[in-house]
Amino acid sequence: MKRAAGVLVNISSFPGEFGIGGFSKDGEYLVSMISKMGFSWLQVLPITAIGEGNSPYSGVSSFAGNSLYINPHRLLAAGLLTADEVRAARYSGSHFLADYDFARANTRQLLKTASGRITEEIREEMSAFLAENDDWLPDYALFMSIAESRGADWRTWEPPLKNRESAALKKAAAELKESIDYYVFEQYLFYKQWQSFKGYAAENGVKILGDIPFYCAAASVDVWANRKQFKLNADGYSDEVAAVPPDYFSETGQLWGNPLYDFAAMEKDGYKWWRRRVSHALKLYDGLRLDHFRAFSEFFSAPKIGGEFVIKEGKWIKGPGLALIELFKTDNPNGVLIAEDLGIIDEKVKKLIKDSELPSMKVLQFAFETFDSEHLPHKYDKNCVVYTATHDNNPTLGWFFEAREDVRNYALSYTGAPLFGWGAGGPSCPSSRAFIRTALSSVADLAVIPVQDLAGYGSDTRMNVPGVARGNWRFRVHYEMLNSIDQNYFLELNNLFGRNMRE
């Protein structure tokens, strides 16, 4: 990987008019601003259709895009919406937080209206899009259409549909044709607008670093359409589910509840589904972070005991290992893959990362609990990506306020931040700037900075708290925040430390 720097900000966090960020001029403004500061990567969270808790990591599909990001102004320009219809859908509430309920209701209404005005030219483009994506789109459109009348969880559907009996699927497809056509239209719009946004970023010298969750949601189309790839009982439920034991993200561990993969079955067909999933993601993004990478070595299984899943009775199970990672690389010889190796990391995981030759992750906030942490910059190998913080962490200023005094003092001394006055927030925040400078000056090939740290914001702008089910994923950027960022300062840092090297 070429030496560079990036900014972490999700699409949902972009500024915008419709209750949530999206593929708008506001997002393009943010990208151009990133470019002017010498950053050449924009890291986003999964852009796939979201599920429970509005989490991008619990989506209903690994392939379908999040329709909430579709820009109504583009539909106005195409003659599919009127100016009055777009104006009526504007959000009048706070632009500091994403309002998923508002965005979901209004986007649906606008897209439904637009779908009734499809031209013949668009219909032909949709047909071509459907043909190009026939390995996932027909299942997604049918799944979503059935879910509208029978509930979101396919395991509660009548057996013929739950079990994907051919006659039942054909009957449902005929009865739900209008709804199926709508979902094809929705995805056609999403992909068209995403490619336009990605193209704009490329024109400005910015690549997109995406993210792919390791697991799939139990109630997703992925599991419904590929049951043999997962460990499920005859009713489609799990007797053991994904979890993680206690670590520095959670003192009690996290019960994720996702169904586990049947890697023995996957191995028999050459891991076809997993490979298709990663290759699809690398068409969406210029690079891909493999979330929960340690599960490729071993994953944690929590069994059901007395009707409940119990983390303390869980165990580690061998994952697919290097064989699958090598297939990803063979399928995508020019793809950039990054190993998210946070959490409980043992020697087997370290060996897998070394053997795979993938860049690993370092997080400055994890560096100062001990004097020998692998997250300390003087211990880095250049083949890594350093973050001041991730989407699962407090912004740096918030972290400083909540850190133990000894940890905070060590971090202040190490990064050269002032021992007094470090807590002043805003664009000149001494502690945030010290962390950013430390990350950018490190030997790591890529340094990624959350946009909150660029602005010197605190814990009230945190994106996610692991293990907490609700209230996450709501942080949004606003123009007051963007315009406060000292662009010249970060451009000078990227130039100084050799990270503003455009291809």
Secondary structure, 3 states (H helix, E strand, C coil): CCCEEEEECCHHHCCCCCCCCCCCHHHHHHHHHHHHCCCCEEECCCCECCCHHHCCCCCCCCCCECHHHCCHHHHHHCCCCCHHHHHHCCCCCCCCECCHHHHHHHHHHHHHHHHCCCCHHHHHHHHHHHHHCCCCHHHHHHHHHHHHHHCCCHHHCCHHHHCCCHHHHHHHHHHCHHHHHHHHHHHHHHHHHHHHHHHHHHHCCCEEEEEECCCCCCCCHHHHHCHHHECCCCCCCCCEEEEECCECCECCCEEEEEECECHHHHHHCCCHHHHHHHHHHHHHCCEEEECCCHHHHEEEEEEEECCEECHHHCEEEECCCHHHHHHHHHHCCCCEEEECCCCCCCHHHHHHHHHHCCCEEEEHHHCCCCCCCCCCHHHCCCCEEEECCCCCCCCHHHHHHHCCHHHHHHHHHHHCCCCCCCCCCCCCCHHHHHHHHHHHHCCCCEEEEEHHHHHCCCHHHCCCCCCCCCCCCCECCCHHHHHHCCHHHHHHHHHHCCCCCCC
